[in-house]
């Protein structure tokens, strides 16, 4: 358990160092990523439940998704910093641009879906 906590602290340090090097113009996006990192760390013990037949079993899909998003945010910061070192004449290989486009599309689709479901959930919670 201590080893996991130590690794998590190291990950947070790396994320914060990466975030600190991002331009001030992108401060809003950086604060969103920091908030995300906080959500991942604060909810590290959260679990999801899935109802299967009569029994309810615990799964860890939500926690796994949080960790994947956290990892994606870390990688996005690394990529952003590396791209700052590449000029337009050097360019990018076609497959790199294709992967970035797919990643952006997939993450955007997931965010839109989760927002949609969140909005539907909020509507059902409102008293009529």
MODELLER restraints for C-alpha pairs under 7 A, 6 or more apart:
rsr = mdl.restraints
at = mdl.atoms
rsr.add(forms.Gaussian(group=physical.xy_distance, feature=features.Distance(at['CA:15:A'], at['CA:74:A']), mean=5.94, stdev=0.5))
rsr.add(forms.Gaussian(group=physical.xy_distance, feature=features.Distance(at['CA:18:A'], at['CA:77:A']), mean=6.10, stdev=0.5))
rsr.add(forms.Gaussian(group=physical.xy_distance, feature=features.Distance(at['CA:19:A'], at['CA:30:A']), mean=6.20, stdev=0.5))
rsr.add(forms.Gaussian(group=physical.xy_distance, feature=features.Distance(at['CA:33:A'], at['CA:73:A']), mean=6.81, stdev=0.5))
rsr.add(forms.Gaussian(group=physical.xy_distance, feature=features.Distance(at['CA:37:A'], at['CA:70:A']), mean=6.22, stdev=0.5))
rsr.add(forms.Gaussian(group=physical.xy_distance, feature=features.Distance(at['CA:40:A'], at['CA:66:A']), mean=5.81, stdev=0.5))
rsr.add(forms.Gaussian(group=physical.xy_distance, feature=features.Distance(at['CA:40:A'], at['CA:67:A']), mean=6.76, stdev=0.5))
rsr.add(forms.Gaussian(group=physical.xy_distance, feature=features.Distance(at['CA:40:A'], at['CA:70:A']), mean=6.97, stdev=0.5))
rsr.add(forms.Gaussian(group=physical.xy_distance, feature=features.Distance(at['CA:44:A'], at['CA:63:A']), mean=6.86, stdev=0.5))
rsr.add(forms.Gaussian(group=physical.xy_distance, feature=features.Distance(at['CA:46:A'], at['CA:63:A']), mean=6.54, stdev=0.5))
rsr.add(forms.Gaussian(group=physical.xy_distance, feature=features.Distance(at['CA:47:A'], at['CA:58:A']), mean=6.93, stdev=0.5))
rsr.add(forms.Gaussian(group=physical.xy_distance, feature=features.Distance(at['CA:47:A'], at['CA:59:A']), mean=6.62, stdev=0.5))
rsr.add(forms.Gaussian(group=physical.xy_distance, feature=features.Distance(at['CA:47:A'], at['CA:60:A']), mean=5.45, stdev=0.5))
rsr.add(forms.Gaussian(group=physical.xy_distance, feature=features.Distance(at['CA:47:A'], at['CA:62:A']), mean=6.63, stdev=0.5))
rsr.add(forms.Gaussian(group=physical.xy_distance, feature=features.Distance(at['CA:47:A'], at['CA:63:A']), mean=6.23, stdev=0.5))
rsr.add(forms.Gaussian(group=physical.xy_distance, feature=features.Distance(at['CA:48:A'], at['CA:58:A']), mean=6.13, stdev=0.5))
rsr.add(forms.Gaussian(group=physical.xy_distance, feature=features.Distance(at['CA:48:A'], at['CA:59:A']), mean=5.59, stdev=0.5))
rsr.add(forms.Gaussian(group=physical.xy_distance, feature=features.Distance(at['CA:48:A'], at['CA:60:A']), mean=5.67, stdev=0.5))
rsr.add(forms.Gaussian(group=physical.xy_distance, feature=features.Distance(at['CA:48:A'], at['CA:61:A']), mean=6.50, stdev=0.5))
rsr.add(forms.Gaussian(group=physical.xy_distance, feature=features.Distance(at['CA:48:A'], at['CA:62:A']), mean=5.75, stdev=0.5))
rsr.add(forms.Gaussian(group=physical.xy_distance, feature=features.Distance(at['CA:49:A'], at['CA:56:A']), mean=6.76, stdev=0.5))
rsr.add(forms.Gaussian(group=physical.xy_distance, feature=features.Distance(at['CA:49:A'], at['CA:57:A']), mean=6.07, stdev=0.5))
rsr.add(forms.Gaussian(group=physical.xy_distance, feature=features.Distance(at['CA:49:A'], at['CA:58:A']), mean=4.76, stdev=0.5))
rsr.add(forms.Gaussian(group=physical.xy_distance, feature=features.Distance(at['CA:49:A'], at['CA:59:A']), mean=5.84, stdev=0.5))
rsr.add(forms.Gaussian(group=physical.xy_distance, feature=features.Distance(at['CA:50:A'], at['CA:56:A']), mean=5.98, stdev=0.5))
rsr.add(forms.Gaussian(group=physical.xy_distance, feature=features.Distance(at['CA:50:A'], at['CA:57:A']), mean=5.82, stdev=0.5))
rsr.add(forms.Gaussian(group=physical.xy_distance, feature=features.Distance(at['CA:50:A'], at['CA:58:A']), mean=6.39, stdev=0.5))
rsr.add(forms.Gaussian(group=physical.xy_distance, feature=features.Distance(at['CA:50:A'], at['CA:59:A']), mean=6.80, stdev=0.5))
rsr.add(forms.Gaussian(group=physical.xy_distance, feature=features.Distance(at['CA:51:A'], at['CA:57:A']), mean=6.37, stdev=0.5))
